[in-house]
């Protein structure tokens, strides 16, 4: 695909009064394995050319996935037709103008150089290690190279590229099932021996399981579990939805509605996590503090609502929750008993206005008492309100990479609300 | 199209044991109106081809969006290379494919009016009327209406000699009113799901009138009582609620790839393992679930699946007993079957097809029974309409569901409206507690348009259906 050709073609052929074009291209290689064999294996490029145009306050969109003249003609014609047939939008916003963008580095040479043969070798080694434990492993080894760009009639023009490498592994041995996942922009940081060692160690800790009834109890949420919960909470923090009365954060700006030690940011400064220099609205990204020491400081906002209420049009492009340095062993000594949660599964809103979520634990739950792990327990269902949960945080561990877009610590939370149990 | 033969000949020449090519052009029109602001008027065309090669017991899949001989041949070679790489890992765990004959066929979704032929202005005018009707009620703070129209034009060829030409169209309207009052916010949604029909269905629905009803019910809901602590109660569930319950607790557990552990790392596995076939009591004797990819207007009715296997109808649960799975050519062989049930589907051209839920529905009761009679026969319970919160564990055992609109039933009557109702249950307790199903006059379909599964994630479609049904002794209560 020739990005310059597409931009030039649209600039010279689009007759709309205003336009914004987003061009995304990616090349992926994904090797999926299950029960010690490869079940799927796919590769190929993708392209998305997405054009928004307007005549006055009448707007229309179109998208194609091919950058030749015939498709670009159709793209322009369809978007313009849609705009002409649309009514005037009272919330219409003109396209963004030229901006100075922050400098970011989202590409890794090691990830770019990774070959399909190397990826299959990683899968083969993973399976060999599982077989050596008389176990079965399922997962996915994947590599993605993506480039996203935006240009507008009013002068915005920017491109950002990133790389992602992921290797996830779910080990099953007897009744024990647990998962470890490495997700980063840089393949160079991946160490299969280390990751599989963590997986085997988790599996070993889960070997003896006892039945555990649902109750309110202290939990240590490991980083993958915390980030899952926080993304859902983040989704409910939309500024307009809150201002209009639909979320628990209505009227809560600049008020203490989180725990006093809890802060939530998006950051350009952490080289380990992806940080795009502009968002899909064409607004340059910046350091954002959403929650500072428990006080709600800002909420994700689109351009229209930001202009109306006088705030910044920013979205969370990644998640950073600062930690402290309390180890898991020390956390276990801070409460008489509790559970260690590896991951959550199937989180869904229960009550948007209260901010209540439900979900299940997954991939191993450990029971501890008197400062040490005693045994594993069955999976449990929770109904919990995350922002209220942060008021019950007793300790933070060291923040670490949880995914390509999250750098969060393990936390110790009191009285986590489990409401049901399952049979495994 | 010449690329079908070019690709299949090239794959055979390279030594593929099996190969297929799916040339697919997907057109979507999505129109979203929030209050009186048109948030999206979008037309998308995604066009390309995916080539699968099976070699030495392993798959390779490559896709491309460039149409010329060189690109097609390069894509075949890439798929073949990937399959050979996979085979080096699968030496002692080779996949196998069920035998299948070849087909030359054309399938087209029956519709009277192509939804893409209706001018955008007419669609927007209808959405404006719908939202205006909702906003005319004091207390409605947000009106949302959304039309999705989708068309797939697929050409499929395989080295078995199959040649298919498939045109698949569906429409899906959703409207939601949100009321704010007394410090609470509650929504009510009209959502019958998608159907493989044309614009004529939208006209039949009279959505502008439905919008008024939805708005009134949102206002009732926001001021409704909550249920209080969890207790064992009866549930009467409407078809457009049961659709999601059966999707999660019957549809996914009976996908054979999950049963085999192929989704263990992400979507999860299933408690309904093969030794339970033909002997496991999944539900009461009146519970009969049918997989049916021949269902008229069904979202998974497309003539053939992406293995080139024709649509079929079979019992997944028969008289309450686990009878059979939804399968594909590669999963069926793993449990010794010599046929596939035709459940292999991909979403876009760049997706490798995977084992999906077929159209799956609960057969209606055989004795005459109306919803009014069912409620009259229920002393203490809750009647639930529409979809709400839903969550189920990764083995598909324990689940918690909400709903969209609730009535408390007392002494056989709808006593008072409720909000924030949840029920918790598990397989097989839930389906074994089913003691009454209304008859076929009250059977209604519900078309799912966004079933997420797989890595990389895909969004599949299928239709569920049922008549209103009753479940006894279920844990039901208010949230928290």
Boltz contact constraints between the chains, C-beta under 6 A:
constraints:
  - contact:
      token1: [A, 30]
      token2: [B, 456]
      max_distance: 6.0
  - contact:
      token1: [A, 32]
      token2: [B, 455]
      max_distance: 6.0
  - contact:
      token1: [A, 34]
      token2: [B, 261]
      max_distance: 6.0
  - contact:
      token1: [A, 34]
      token2: [B, 262]
      max_distance: 6.0
  - contact:
      token1: [A, 34]
      token2: [B, 264]
      max_distance: 6.0
  - contact:
      token1: [A, 35]
      token2: [B, 261]
      max_distance: 6.0
  - contact:
      token1: [A, 37]
      token2: [B, 90]
      max_distance: 6.0
  - contact:
      token1: [A, 37]
      token2: [B, 93]
      max_distance: 6.0
  - contact:
      token1: [A, 38]
      token2: [B, 58]
      max_distance: 6.0
  - contact:
      token1: [A, 38]
      token2: [B, 86]
      max_distance: 6.0
  - contact:
      token1: [A, 38]
      token2: [B, 89]
      max_distance: 6.0
  - contact:
      token1: [A, 38]
      token2: [B, 90]
      max_distance: 6.0
  - contact:
      token1: [A, 39]
      token2: [B, 262]
      max_distance: 6.0
  - contact:
      token1: [A, 40]
      token2: [B, 352]
      max_distance: 6.0
  - contact:
      token1: [A, 41]
      token2: [B, 59]
      max_distance: 6.0
  - contact:
      token1: [A, 41]
      token2: [B, 60]
      max_distance: 6.0
  - contact:
      token1: [A, 41]
      token2: [B, 82]
      max_distance: 6.0
  - contact:
      token1: [A, 41]
      token2: [B, 86]
      max_distance: 6.0
  - contact:
      token1: [A, 42]
      token2: [B, 61]
      max_distance: 6.0
  - contact:
      token1: [A, 42]
      token2: [B, 352]
      max_distance: 6.0
  - contact:
      token1: [A, 43]
      token2: [B, 62]
      max_distance: 6.0
  - contact:
      token1: [A, 44]
      token2: [B, 62]
      max_distance: 6.0
  - contact:
      token1: [A, 44]
      token2: [B, 63]
      max_distance: 6.0
  - contact:
      token1: [A, 44]
      token2: [B, 64]
      max_distance: 6.0
  - contact:
      token1: [A, 44]
      token2: [B, 350]
      max_distance: 6.0
  - contact:
      token1: [A, 46]
      token2: [B, 350]
      max_distance: 6.0
  - contact:
      token1: [A, 60]
      token2: [B, 41]
      max_distance: 6.0
  - contact:
      token1: [A, 61]
      token2: [B, 42]
      max_distance: 6.0
  - contact:
      token1: [A, 62]
      token2: [B, 43]
      max_distance: 6.0
  - contact:
      token1: [A, 63]
      token2: [B, 44]
      max_distance: 6.0
  - contact:
      token1: [A, 64]
      token2: [B, 45]
      max_distance: 6.0
  - contact:
      token1: [A, 65]
      token2: [B, 46]
      max_distance: 6.0
  - contact:
      token1: [A, 65]
      token2: [B, 65]
      max_distance: 6.0
  - contact:
      token1: [A, 66]
      token2: [B, 65]
      max_distance: 6.0
  - contact:
      token1: [A, 78]
      token2: [B, 43]
      max_distance: 6.0
  - contact:
      token1: [A, 82]
      token2: [B, 41]
      max_distance: 6.0
  - contact:
      token1: [A, 82]
      token2: [B, 120]
      max_distance: 6.0
  - contact:
      token1: [A, 85]
      token2: [B, 120]
      max_distance: 6.0
  - contact:
      token1: [A, 85]
      token2: [B, 121]
      max_distance: 6.0
  - contact:
      token1: [A, 86]
      token2: [B, 38]
      max_distance: 6.0
  - contact:
      token1: [A, 86]
      token2: [B, 41]
      max_distance: 6.0
  - contact:
      token1: [A, 89]
      token2: [B, 37]
      max_distance: 6.0
  - contact:
      token1: [A, 89]
      token2: [B, 38]
      max_distance: 6.0
  - contact:
      token1: [A, 90]
      token2: [B, 37]
      max_distance: 6.0
  - contact:
      token1: [A, 91]
      token2: [B, 37]
      max_distance: 6.0
  - contact:
      token1: [A, 116]
      token2: [B, 85]
      max_distance: 6.0
  - contact:
      token1: [A, 120]
      token2: [B, 85]
      max_distance: 6.0
  - contact:
      token1: [A, 123]
      token2: [B, 89]
      max_distance: 6.0
  - contact:
      token1: [A, 124]
      token2: [B, 89]
      max_distance: 6.0
  - contact:
      token1: [A, 138]
      token2: [B, 264]
      max_distance: 6.0
  - contact:
      token1: [A, 138]
      token2: [B, 265]
      max_distance: 6.0
  - contact:
      token1: [A, 139]
      token2: [B, 265]
      max_distance: 6.0
  - contact:
      token1: [A, 140]
      token2: [B, 455]
      max_distance: 6.0
  - contact:
      token1: [A, 168]
      token2: [B, 265]
      max_distance: 6.0
  - contact:
      token1: [A, 170]
      token2: [B, 264]
      max_distance: 6.0
  - contact:
      token1: [A, 170]
      token2: [B, 265]
      max_distance: 6.0
  - contact:
      token1: [A, 244]
      token2: [B, 141]
      max_distance: 6.0
  - contact:
      token1: [A, 245]
      token2: [B, 180]
      max_distance: 6.0
  - contact:
      token1: [A, 245]
      token2: [B, 185]
      max_distance: 6.0
  - contact:
      token1: [A, 246]
      token2: [B, 185]
      max_distance: 6.0
  - contact:
      token1: [A, 345]
      token2: [B, 394]
      max_distance: 6.0
  - contact:
      token1: [A, 346]
      token2: [B, 391]
      max_distance: 6.0
  - contact:
      token1: [A, 348]
      token2: [B, 389]
      max_distance: 6.0
  - contact:
      token1: [A, 348]
      token2: [B, 391]
      max_distance: 6.0
  - contact:
      token1: [A, 350]
      token2: [B, 389]
      max_distance: 6.0
  - contact:
      token1: [A, 350]
      token2: [B, 479]
      max_distance: 6.0
  - contact:
      token1: [A, 351]
      token2: [B, 420]
      max_distance: 6.0
  - contact:
      token1: [A, 351]
      token2: [B, 479]
      max_distance: 6.0
  - contact:
      token1: [A, 353]
      token2: [B, 184]
      max_distance: 6.0
  - contact:
      token1: [A, 353]
      token2: [B, 185]
      max_distance: 6.0
  - contact:
      token1: [A, 358]
      token2: [B, 391]
      max_distance: 6.0
  - contact:
      token1: [A, 358]
      token2: [B, 400]
      max_distance: 6.0
  - contact:
      token1: [A, 359]
      token2: [B, 391]
      max_distance: 6.0
  - contact:
      token1: [A, 360]
      token2: [B, 393]
      max_distance: 6.0
  - contact:
      token1: [A, 362]
      token2: [B, 394]
      max_distance: 6.0
  - contact:
      token1: [A, 379]
      token2: [B, 393]
      max_distance: 6.0
  - contact:
      token1: [A, 383]
      token2: [B, 480]
      max_distance: 6.0
  - contact:
      token1: [A, 420]
      token2: [B, 424]
      max_distance: 6.0
  - contact:
      token1: [A, 422]
      token2: [B, 393]
      max_distance: 6.0
  - contact:
      token1: [A, 422]
      token2: [B, 397]
      max_distance: 6.0
  - contact:
      token1: [A, 422]
      token2: [B, 398]
      max_distance: 6.0
  - contact:
      token1: [A, 423]
      token2: [B, 397]
      max_distance: 6.0
  - contact:
      token1: [A, 424]
      token2: [B, 395]
      max_distance: 6.0
